[in-house]
């Protein structure tokens, strides 16, 4: 028996989560598999395509219950996406499921040409994304997918932040007649407070309001932004927290509002600091002009450290502590400049 | 509208000679195109669209139509001409080929009536068609799926991933046609990176393999009209000549994407017209 993986939440962060009354849900990956099975049960056009990944994709029950709606292609990611595109072209709603690291690197041309350029209703599902496979090393880390896919026309990119967003994103993809990329991790996630807000693709979800600093998270980093906001509040800093679940199309209005209302912006992502959420926000801010300072929290341009997801998050400050420190640093720099 | 009745071999032969002239005409006016590979596959496409595929401009939206995906997308000029002759659009529209904002791009796109998928990057057609064939098999549809690949294209590993899957799923509704003209942009395929023996490779992957003369209408018709073997995908190795029909282009790799000068065009057309007259006289 191996030792249990360390928690991705520090004791302080856990205390804040408890104080907020958040309950620990399941991994988005599990929610994805269950939701897809539920949808496929009543919609025979839905097909899951897997590359020896039904285990890691939690799709074994799906395959047992709906054998006519799963296609196994073996360890062959290019073929996985090509077959998913072909199925979509003949009227199926296909979901190509594979670890994000391989799916979005080996099959990048198939995503670009076969799905997006041909404009077929296929969904590309990157599982165990980011550093979910932390200890397995850089071959298994997906720190490039936002950057690569963001430059491809005709692709909606969604990384859900909790189980609710995950289920909604799968439903959206199944009903959408356009290409979609969904990104799921393996860690258990807290259910985020939504204050009655619905999941709406392309519209960021406001989880907490504040006008000192805006914290933008995506996918599994959103909860860390929320916990950072709690830590900042202890020091009298009011942080706005948004789940930027849709990287493309990006919610430019939310960015504009944050730039107008807040003195600093921090983005957090389980991705390289180049070309992901931070890059997208930086582009939007630079075009606006007169933007507040920005810090992009993510994995820097280096030979990435390995360890559990928690270890890697801690190492690079993709935590409540790291994100709140980044925010404090930006705000203090501004004070000095005054 | 062309006569859509069944055409004799002689009629198809004459039609192909005319199509070759059209291919050259529009490549000349575009100042761009893949001449050699388009001329090598005209006969294959002619037989497909006039004898084999259950698809027409009227039935293109029908979910039960046969599917054709051109994996060797660079030979799109041949496909455009064949689609125009099949009535998908007026051939004069090809005057915009490769021009600014034209729907007739240098590789197939769905902007063109009759084209199923956007292709051009090599090694994509077979995986896509494998997906289409699985879709048909699972729903009990009777449509067949065809792709045309270049022999040089077979160096792309994605083809062999799909070849494995197609045999695994026993896709006898799938036919892959290899335009085996033995030349690619750098030179002879056997010198660039040999993929022979092709027939044994596909057979070892679990396919039914048929080797034919890719310019022979009878052999093409036989090979394409029905799956070669129940429970297996069919690979048709169509042995062709790059630049077919124009003596100074045949077998010369320079014509892979060479565009003729006006003089070369006139010479090529004169030769094709002579061939057309000969065929007409023989038919009388």
Interface residues (C-beta under 8 A of the other chain):
Chain A: X47 X49 X68 X71 X73 X74 X76 X78 X79 X81 X82 X83 X84 X85 X86 X87 X88 X89 X90 X91 X92 X94 X109 X110 X113 X114 X117 X118 X119 X120
Chain B: X63 X67 X109 X110 X116 X117 X118 X119 X120 X121 X123 X124 X126 X127 X128 X129 X130 X131 X132 X133 X134 X135 X136 X138 X141 X157 X158 X161 X162 X164 X165 X168 X169
